Amino acid sequence: MIENRGRTSVQFAFYKVDPAWRRLSDEQRTKDKADFGEAVQIAADEMMVRSYSLTGIRGDVDMMLWMASPDLDIIRSHAAKLLNTGIGKWMTQPYCYLAMTKNSQYKDPTAGDEPEGRRLVVRPTGRKYMFVYPFVKTRPWYQLSMEQRQKAMWTHIEVCHKYPTIKLNTTYSFGIDDQEFVVAFESDVMADFLDLVQHLRETESSLYTLRDTPTFTCVQASIQEALDTIG
């Protein structure tokens, strides 16, 4: 395995099933889903895998798998196997984001001394919703001094602390994918996330946002539940 300085590779893979698959026989669809579900379970023996349903929420995706491993080859290998299962052969990936964990360069003044490497490991909370989007800042943001950026981020962090029902997972994509970050917020309360994002629009750091779409509202579900929702 290539040395990643203790960091974790993370993938957010969104799947869309060809509607023609739903017109197959019940027997065939049951077999196809079982093949995919078994492949997910095998993958979960080697890395972190969490499944989410988006059927009925967005028209361009049906399901999302959140996968994490210190070894990108493990993610890549299992992702390829999933697409070669029964239902996988009917799937496309309209969106697939690659990122990596790293410690933040900005300090949270309320956090005290964080354990070394705490942010390098992905720790899902199991909350019902996950809100995911790729994120890109403007180049002028990076021309600000560290002091200016830290001051702007303090306000950003202060706003986030007002919403304790929400947990933020920030991962980084500089140079390894099209976006700079992938952010994933976990919460059991959708309204709190809506209010948080609206509140963040009023902060100084929001002035330096270049792109934060598409945005995905994902509902946690077992892999069988997610597949049964598709058809």
HELIX and SHEET records of a PDB file:
HELIX    1   1 PRO A   19  ARG A   23  5                                   5    
HELIX    2   2 ASP A   26  ALA A   44  1                                  19    
HELIX    3   3 LEU A   72  LEU A   82  1                                  11    
HELIX    4   4 ILE A   87  TRP A   90  5                                   4    
HELIX    5   5 ARG A  118  LEU A  120  5                                   3    
HELIX    6   6 ARG A  139  GLN A  143  1                                   5    
HELIX    7   7 MET A  146  HIS A  161  1                                  16    
HELIX    8   8 MET A  190  LEU A  200  1                                  11    
HELIX    9   9 GLU A  204  TYR A  208  5                                   5    
HELIX   10  10 ILE A  223  ILE A  230  1                                   8    
SHEET    1   A 8 MET A  91  MET A 100  0                                        
SHEET    2   A 8 SER A   9  VAL A  17 -1                                        
SHEET    3   A 8 MET A  63  SER A  69 -1                                        
SHEET    4   A 8 MET A  48  SER A  53 -1                                        
SHEET    5   A 8 PHE A 216  GLN A 220 -1                                        
SHEET    6   A 8 TYR A 129  LYS A 137 -1                                        
SHEET    7   A 8 PHE A 181  SER A 187 -1                                        
SHEET    8   A 8 ILE A 166  TYR A 172 -1                                        
SHEET    1   B 7 MET A  91  MET A 100  0                                        
SHEET    2   B 7 SER A   9  VAL A  17 -1                                        
SHEET    3   B 7 MET A  63  SER A  69 -1                                        
SHEET    4   B 7 MET A  48  SER A  53 -1                                        
SHEET    5   B 7 PHE A 216  GLN A 220 -1                                        
SHEET    6   B 7 TYR A 129  LYS A 137 -1                                        
SHEET    7   B 7 THR A 209  ARG A 211 -1                                        
END                                                                             
